[in-house]
Amino acid sequence: MLTYAALAIVAAFTLDGAIRIATWIFLGGFALKTYLVVLKDRID
């Protein structure tokens, strides 16, 4: 999760416009997927 946050921060400073928003959505999707996999592993 820390890596996703770091990439989002770097994107905030280096990108602009629609590509920044698209990158944040993309990273957010991966972060959510990672979180759900971790939760599933804890249940099993």
N, C-alpha and C positions, 0 to 999 in steps of 0.2 A: 504494500500500500504506500509505503514511503517513496518508492520509485515512481509510482503513478503521480503522487503529489509533486515530486520534484520535476517530473516532465511537464506537468500542468503549469508550474511556476515558470519554468523555462519558456514554455509556449507563450505565456502571458507577456513576457518581456521581449520575445524575439518575433512573434507573429502579430499580424493585425487583420482586422476585418473578419470576413466569413471563415477564413481558414483557421483562425484562432478558435472560433466557436465550434467548428467541426472537429478540431483536435480535442477540445475539452469534452465534447459529447463522446467521441471515440474512446478517450481515456476513461471517462466516467463509466462507459459500458464495460470496459475491461475490468475496472475496479469493482463494479457491482458483480460481475461474473466471478471474479476471484473471491469476493466475500461470500457469495452463495456456496461456492465449492468448499470453502473453509467451514462454513456452518454445517454443510452436509457431512463432512468428514468428522466433525465433532459429535454429530448425532449417531453416526455408525460406529 
